[in-house]
């Protein structure tokens, strides 16, 4: 679908407002040393192509997908209506026409814009459409969380669901049943998910670091370690001066214990 080649993800446009852009201040980056923590693997996100399950309204921002059922997502049609897309295989994320841009309205409400550049709205007959160019009250949705489950409530109090007869996206009921349970998934980096930037070989004290690198690069088939017996203080000095890896290589070279040594 060529319309999705250039998905519009600009700022939120409220009805009655102009589209003038404003400069935003960027937050200062935190020190890298404070971010070095192991990432816990999210198996659920892995099964969904890296798209993770949001659990608060504040997490629903940027590129998102709305899922009803296992790996099935709300899909935008070129006539401004929505349907439920076909099931995806394990490890596969949503298709381009199943990806929306979420904009926070306030602490509790969000707006969704389809790849066609239109906002999701509840109509008087309860059908959910994507034909609005700006956000009014009917284009606002409130994520409601309870007991690990979520539903999207419209301005009228009706909850988004998929009509089982024709797979159309609607909002007809003011009580949440199984049909109204959904998941909003995001592919944005999570603040609590910071990758460990320190190589595995450099964990531990300098004596252990040297052993780790010898194990990694040794060329002997007998697998016996050839560790340099010189004072480890040489490594402490090298680390301070920023040439630790060069010094480790020199020490391995003296022992002829490195496959890259001449």
VMD Tcl script that draws the C-alpha trace (Angstrom):
set ca {
  {0.00 0.00 0.00}
  {1.78 3.07 -1.29}
  {0.07 5.38 1.21}
  {2.13 3.74 3.94}
  {5.46 4.50 2.25}
  {5.36 7.93 3.89}
  {3.48 7.55 7.15}
  {2.75 10.93 8.63}
  {3.85 11.10 12.24}
  {3.79 14.86 12.80}
  {2.58 16.68 15.91}
  {-0.92 16.25 17.27}
  {-3.39 18.61 15.59}
  {-6.27 19.71 17.81}
  {-9.41 21.14 16.28}
  {-9.24 24.93 16.27}
  {-5.44 25.00 16.41}
  {-3.01 25.90 13.67}
  {-0.26 23.50 12.57}
  {2.65 25.79 13.52}
  {5.50 23.77 14.90}
  {7.21 24.52 18.18}
  {10.77 23.82 19.13}
  {11.18 21.24 21.85}
  {13.94 21.09 24.37}
  {15.85 17.84 24.50}
  {16.55 16.25 27.85}
  {20.15 15.89 28.85}
  {21.56 12.40 28.37}
  {22.33 10.43 31.50}
  {25.84 9.28 32.21}
  {26.59 5.95 30.50}
  {27.92 4.43 33.70}
  {24.49 4.84 35.30}
  {22.82 3.01 32.40}
  {24.88 -0.17 32.42}
  {22.27 -2.69 33.49}
  {21.33 -6.06 32.06}
  {18.22 -6.19 29.89}
  {15.59 -8.70 30.91}
  {14.33 -10.54 27.83}
  {10.62 -9.92 27.25}
  {9.47 -13.24 25.78}
  {6.03 -11.85 24.98}
  {7.61 -9.04 22.94}
  {9.87 -11.53 21.15}
  {6.81 -13.54 20.09}
  {5.32 -10.33 18.70}
  {8.29 -9.18 16.67}
  {9.70 -6.90 19.37}
  {6.42 -5.05 19.97}
  {5.88 -4.93 23.72}
  {2.69 -4.69 25.74}
  {1.99 -1.26 27.24}
  {0.67 -1.12 30.79}
  {0.13 2.61 31.38}
  {-1.37 5.46 29.36}
  {1.97 7.28 29.35}
  {3.56 4.38 27.42}
  {1.05 4.75 24.57}
  {2.89 7.21 22.36}
  {4.61 7.08 18.99}
  {4.25 4.02 16.76}
  {1.79 1.54 18.24}
  {-0.46 -1.35 17.19}
  {-3.87 -2.24 18.67}
  {-4.26 -5.98 19.14}
  {-7.43 -8.00 19.63}
  {-6.62 -11.65 20.12}
  {-3.27 -13.37 19.70}
  {-1.05 -11.52 17.19}
  {-4.02 -9.96 15.37}
  {-4.13 -6.19 14.91}
  {-6.61 -3.49 13.93}
  {-6.01 -2.73 10.24}
  {-6.75 0.56 8.46}
  {-8.64 0.40 5.16}
  {-8.44 3.02 2.43}
  {-12.15 3.88 2.87}
  {-11.63 5.18 6.41}
  {-12.88 2.06 8.16}
  {-11.00 -0.51 10.23}
  {-11.03 -4.28 10.39}
  {-9.12 -7.02 12.18}
  {-6.08 -8.15 10.25}
  {-5.09 -11.77 9.68}
  {-3.11 -13.56 12.43}
  {0.65 -13.12 12.30}
  {3.17 -15.88 12.82}
  {5.22 -16.08 16.01}
  {8.04 -13.53 15.92}
  {6.31 -11.34 13.34}
  {5.23 -7.78 14.10}
  {2.26 -5.84 12.69}
  {2.00 -4.92 9.02}
  {2.38 -1.25 7.95}
  {-1.39 -0.70 7.66}
  {-1.74 -2.04 11.23}
  {0.59 0.58 12.70}
  {-0.79 3.81 14.18}
  {0.76 6.90 15.69}
  {-0.41 7.63 19.24}
  {-0.48 11.16 20.66}
  {-1.01 11.86 24.37}
  {-3.87 14.31 24.99}
  {-3.35 14.46 28.75}
  {-2.35 12.04 31.49}
  {-5.25 9.69 30.77}
  {-6.29 10.11 27.11}
  {-4.65 9.54 23.75}
  {-5.46 9.97 20.08}
  {-4.56 7.53 17.32}
  {-3.66 8.48 13.75}
  {-3.63 5.90 10.97}
  {-1.06 5.63 8.23}
  {-3.48 7.55 6.02}
  {-2.98 10.58 8.27}
  {-6.48 10.47 9.79}
  {-7.52 10.24 13.45}
  {-9.66 7.43 14.88}
  {-13.13 8.60 15.86}
  {-16.29 7.04 17.26}
  {-19.33 7.86 15.10}
  {-22.92 8.23 16.34}
  {-23.74 4.69 15.24}
  {-20.76 3.29 17.16}
  {-18.58 2.57 14.14}
  {-14.92 3.54 14.54}
  {-13.68 5.52 11.54}
  {-10.44 7.15 10.50}
  {-11.47 10.24 8.55}
  {-10.75 13.15 10.91}
  {-8.01 15.67 10.12}
  {-7.82 17.01 13.69}
  {-8.64 15.91 17.24}
  {-11.85 16.80 18.98}
  {-13.58 15.05 21.86}
  {-14.75 12.14 19.71}
  {-11.20 11.41 18.58}
  {-9.97 10.90 22.14}
  {-9.59 7.46 23.73}
  {-8.91 6.54 27.34}
  {-6.90 3.37 28.05}
  {-8.49 1.62 31.03}
  {-6.29 -0.88 32.87}
  {-7.50 -3.45 35.40}
  {-5.99 -6.75 36.59}
  {-3.41 -6.80 33.83}
  {-6.01 -6.26 31.08}
  {-6.85 -3.20 29.02}
  {-9.75 -1.67 27.09}
  {-10.03 1.56 25.09}
  {-12.93 3.78 26.15}
  {-14.34 6.42 23.82}
  {-15.69 9.86 24.76}
  {-19.21 8.42 24.80}
  {-18.25 5.75 27.34}
  {-18.36 2.91 24.82}
  {-15.38 0.58 24.50}
  {-13.59 -0.29 21.28}
  {-14.12 -3.85 20.05}
  {-14.21 -6.00 16.93}
  {-17.65 -6.94 15.61}
  {-17.56 -10.75 15.38}
  {-19.90 -10.80 12.37}
  {-17.83 -8.74 9.93}
  {-14.55 -8.05 11.83}
  {-15.31 -4.31 11.75}
  {-13.91 -2.03 14.47}
  {-16.76 -0.63 16.58}
  {-17.51 0.81 20.03}
  {-21.00 -0.32 21.06}
  {-20.87 -1.47 24.68}
  {-20.37 0.48 27.90}
  {-19.34 -2.65 29.78}
  {-16.12 -4.52 29.11}
  {-16.47 -8.11 27.97}
  {-14.03 -10.44 26.27}
  {-14.60 -8.69 22.92}
  {-13.49 -5.35 24.38}
  {-10.21 -6.63 25.85}
  {-7.30 -5.43 23.75}
  {-3.59 -4.71 23.91}
  {-1.74 -1.66 22.69}
  {1.78 -2.64 21.66}
  {4.72 -0.32 21.14}
  {8.09 -0.71 19.45}
  {9.67 2.28 21.22}
  {12.74 1.74 23.44}
  {11.75 1.38 27.06}
  {13.31 3.57 29.74}
  {13.75 0.57 32.04}
  {15.36 -1.50 29.33}
  {19.00 -0.44 28.98}
  {21.51 -2.73 27.34}
  {24.67 -3.67 29.19}
  {27.39 -1.82 27.29}
  {30.27 -3.57 29.03}
  {31.69 -6.52 27.03}
  {31.48 -9.92 28.72}
  {35.27 -10.26 28.52}
  {35.75 -7.12 30.64}
  {33.69 -8.23 33.61}
  {35.64 -8.90 36.79}
  {39.02 -7.62 38.00}
  {41.93 -7.11 35.60}
  {43.38 -10.55 36.28}
  {40.08 -12.11 35.26}
  {39.83 -9.78 32.25}
  {43.20 -11.03 31.01}
  {42.10 -14.64 31.43}
  {38.87 -13.89 29.56}
  {40.74 -12.48 26.56}
  {43.25 -15.33 26.53}
  {40.35 -17.79 26.43}
  {38.79 -15.85 23.58}
  {41.86 -15.56 21.37}
  {44.13 -18.47 22.32}
  {45.29 -20.61 19.41}
  {46.40 -23.80 21.20}
  {44.38 -26.92 20.57}
  {45.15 -28.32 24.01}
  {43.09 -25.44 25.49}
  {45.69 -24.87 28.22}
  {45.88 -21.23 29.19}
  {49.14 -19.32 28.67}
  {48.86 -16.43 31.10}
  {51.54 -13.73 31.30}
  {53.18 -13.79 34.74}
  {54.21 -10.13 34.74}
  {52.77 -7.77 37.34}
  {49.07 -7.00 36.80}
  {49.80 -3.40 37.82}
  {50.86 -2.91 34.21}
  {47.24 -3.49 33.27}
  {45.99 -1.03 35.87}
  {48.22 1.65 34.39}
  {47.14 0.76 30.85}
  {43.47 1.01 31.80}
  {44.03 4.45 33.29}
  {45.86 5.60 30.14}
  {43.21 4.13 27.84}
  {45.31 1.47 26.10}
  {44.23 -1.63 27.99}
  {43.48 -3.74 24.91}
  {46.85 -2.98 23.30}
  {48.65 -3.96 26.50}
  {46.65 -7.18 26.80}
  {47.60 -8.07 23.22}
  {51.28 -7.37 23.94}
  {51.17 -9.63 26.97}
  {49.53 -12.42 24.96}
  {52.10 -11.93 22.20}
  {54.93 -12.61 24.64}
  {53.27 -15.92 25.49}
  {52.53 -16.65 21.80}
  {49.00 -17.26 22.97}
  {47.01 -15.24 20.48}
  {45.85 -16.34 17.06}
  {46.45 -12.81 15.74}
  {50.05 -12.58 16.97}
  {52.72 -12.73 14.27}
}
mol new
graphics top color blue
foreach p $ca { graphics top sphere $p radius 0.5 }
foreach p [lrange $ca 0 end-1] q [lrange $ca 1 end] { graphics top cylinder $p $q radius 0.2 }
display resetview
